[in-house]
Amino acid sequence: MDGITHYVIEQKRGYISFIVSKDLLQKVVSHPSLPESCALGISLVSRNVSDLRHLRRQSFCALLQKFFTKEPKSIFRFPEAKDSPDFSEFDVNYEKIIANLDLLNEAEVRKSVQNFLDFETIESEVPEEFLYYAYNKITTGLFVRYPKFTSGENYLYSKSLMIENIISARTLKEWKAYVLDYILYLLEILKNRQTKYPYITTAVQYIREHYHQNITMATVANYVSMNYTWFSEKFKEQMGVNFNEYLKRFRMEQAKHLLEKGTFRVYEVAEKCGFKDVKHFMKSFRELNGMSAREYGKLYSQEH
């Protein structure tokens, strides 16, 4: 955009996020170099640079309005402050997807995905907020949970790119199909890898039910009546990560849910999720999430 001072903060295929002053916004909207196929998502205004993360989210959410607008338009604005949406039901359905993937239950996986992606029945003035929440859960939760499969399988990797590039999807139905295809293909991979070793499924279920306790790989290997070394080797082979890493990530996911609720202190979250050493929990949380547990809870409360 020649003649307009702007600062690019993120650029991906088919999507650019940039900052421009409020005074120049109208010039951007009417700039002749913008193609007709281009859509603009406009955030609220702020003078505080610390709000940059929130403004980026707002502009992205604004763009997602295109999936819920009946009349064609190319300019979408993030609405003024409204009541914070309640995502608790989405959290429940997401956890059901993960649980049924681990337990290889295809019928329940399909049902959970359908419920998780059911935006049409949401009684809200801002359905795009729920879509963004689901999008974020998939791209920063599901993809991270199965990194070996997502990056190592060509079909899964291509689907993950389509899911990430949600702005380029022509319809919401098309994007939801990408998500379902990804999850069902991932399920088949997990099935094929675990058919020979059903005790891995039993072990995963045990972890999910006892993660808050002081369990170790020896505990679980003994529960499924397997040799410690053999179990360690096969668990990593089937799950893509070793036992300790899987347990840590699962505990971290539960910790994030508790932090999002905003009702527990950091040390309480650590205890409830099986971390006996709060300092170790805080260090691990920062390593996995790029911010402290306290910062995560504060950020979530500000965004929602």
ChimeraX attribute file (.defattr): number of C-alpha atoms within 10 A of each C-alpha:
attribute: neighborCount
match mode: 1-to-1
recipient: residues
	/A:1	11
	/A:2	8
	/A:3	8
	/A:4	13
	/A:5	11
	/A:6	14
	/A:7	11
	/A:8	10
	/A:9	11
	/A:10	11
	/A:11	10
	/A:12	9
	/A:13	9
	/A:14	10
	/A:15	15
	/A:16	12
	/A:17	18
	/A:18	12
	/A:19	17
	/A:20	13
	/A:21	14
	/A:22	11
	/A:23	8
	/A:24	12
	/A:25	14
	/A:26	10
	/A:27	13
	/A:28	18
	/A:29	14
	/A:30	9
	/A:31	14
	/A:32	11
	/A:33	9
	/A:34	13
	/A:35	8
	/A:36	8
	/A:37	7
	/A:38	10
	/A:39	17
	/A:40	20
	/A:41	20
	/A:42	23
	/A:43	22
	/A:44	15
	/A:45	10
	/A:46	13
	/A:47	8
	/A:48	7
	/A:49	8
	/A:50	9
	/A:51	12
	/A:52	14
	/A:53	11
	/A:54	16
	/A:55	21
	/A:56	20
	/A:57	17
	/A:58	22
	/A:59	20
	/A:60	25
	/A:61	26
	/A:62	23
	/A:63	23
	/A:64	23
	/A:65	21
	/A:66	22
	/A:67	16
	/A:68	14
	/A:69	10
	/A:70	8
	/A:71	6
	/A:72	7
	/A:73	12
	/A:74	13
	/A:75	15
	/A:76	20
	/A:77	17
	/A:78	22
	/A:79	14
	/A:80	7
	/A:81	7
	/A:82	9
	/A:83	8
	/A:84	12
	/A:85	13
	/A:86	11
	/A:87	13
	/A:88	12
	/A:89	11
	/A:90	19
	/A:91	16
	/A:92	13
	/A:93	19
	/A:94	22
	/A:95	16
	/A:96	19
	/A:97	25
	/A:98	18
	/A:99	18
	/A:100	19
	/A:101	22
	/A:102	22
	/A:103	22
	/A:104	18
	/A:105	14
	/A:106	17
	/A:107	9
	/A:108	16
	/A:109	25
	/A:110	17
	/A:111	14
	/A:112	22
	/A:113	20
	/A:114	15
	/A:115	17
	/A:116	21
	/A:117	20
	/A:118	14
	/A:119	17
	/A:120	9
	/A:121	7
	/A:122	10
	/A:123	8
	/A:124	13
	/A:125	11
	/A:126	19
	/A:127	20
	/A:128	21
	/A:129	23
	/A:130	22
	/A:131	20
	/A:132	18
	/A:133	15
	/A:134	19
	/A:135	17
	/A:136	13
	/A:137	16
	/A:138	19
	/A:139	15
	/A:140	11
	/A:141	15
	/A:142	16
	/A:143	17
	/A:144	15
	/A:145	20
	/A:146	15
	/A:147	13
	/A:148	13
	/A:149	19
	/A:150	21
	/A:151	14
	/A:152	10
	/A:153	14
	/A:154	11
	/A:155	15
	/A:156	20
	/A:157	17
	/A:158	14
	/A:159	21
	/A:160	21
	/A:161	14
	/A:162	18
	/A:163	22
	/A:164	18
	/A:165	15
	/A:166	21
	/A:167	20
	/A:168	13
	/A:169	16
	/A:170	11
	/A:171	13
	/A:172	18
	/A:173	11
	/A:174	13
	/A:175	19
	/A:176	18
	/A:177	13
	/A:178	21
	/A:179	20
	/A:180	17
	/A:181	16
	/A:182	20
	/A:183	24
	/A:184	16
	/A:185	16
	/A:186	19
	/A:187	20
	/A:188	14
	/A:189	14
	/A:190	20
	/A:191	21
	/A:192	12
	/A:193	16
	/A:194	21
	/A:195	13
	/A:196	10
	/A:197	15
	/A:198	13
	/A:199	19
	/A:200	24
	/A:201	22
	/A:202	15
	/A:203	23
	/A:204	20
	/A:205	16
	/A:206	16
	/A:207	22
	/A:208	14
	/A:209	10
	/A:210	14
	/A:211	20
	/A:212	17
	/A:213	14
	/A:214	11
	/A:215	14
	/A:216	14
	/A:217	19
	/A:218	14
	/A:219	15
	/A:220	21
	/A:221	20
	/A:222	14
	/A:223	13
	/A:224	16
	/A:225	11
	/A:226	14
	/A:227	11
	/A:228	14
	/A:229	12
	/A:230	10
	/A:231	23
	/A:232	17
	/A:233	12
	/A:234	18
	/A:235	24
	/A:236	16
	/A:237	13
	/A:238	20
	/A:239	21
	/A:240	17
	/A:241	17
	/A:242	16
	/A:243	22
	/A:244	13
	/A:245	12
	/A:246	19
	/A:247	20
	/A:248	19
	/A:249	18
	/A:250	16
	/A:251	22
	/A:252	23
	/A:253	17
	/A:254	20
	/A:255	23
	/A:256	18
	/A:257	14
	/A:258	20
	/A:259	23
	/A:260	18
	/A:261	12
	/A:262	14
	/A:263	11
	/A:264	14
	/A:265	13
	/A:266	20
	/A:267	16
	/A:268	15
	/A:269	23
	/A:270	26
	/A:271	16
	/A:272	18
	/A:273	23
	/A:274	22
	/A:275	23
	/A:276	15
	/A:277	11
	/A:278	16
	/A:279	12
	/A:280	11
	/A:281	25
	/A:282	18
	/A:283	13
	/A:284	17
	/A:285	23
	/A:286	15
	/A:287	11
	/A:288	13
	/A:289	13
	/A:290	11
	/A:291	15
	/A:292	18
	/A:293	25
	/A:294	16
	/A:295	13
	/A:296	18
	/A:297	22
	/A:298	14
	/A:299	15
	/A:300	15
	/A:301	14
	/A:302	11
	/A:303	12
	/A:304	13
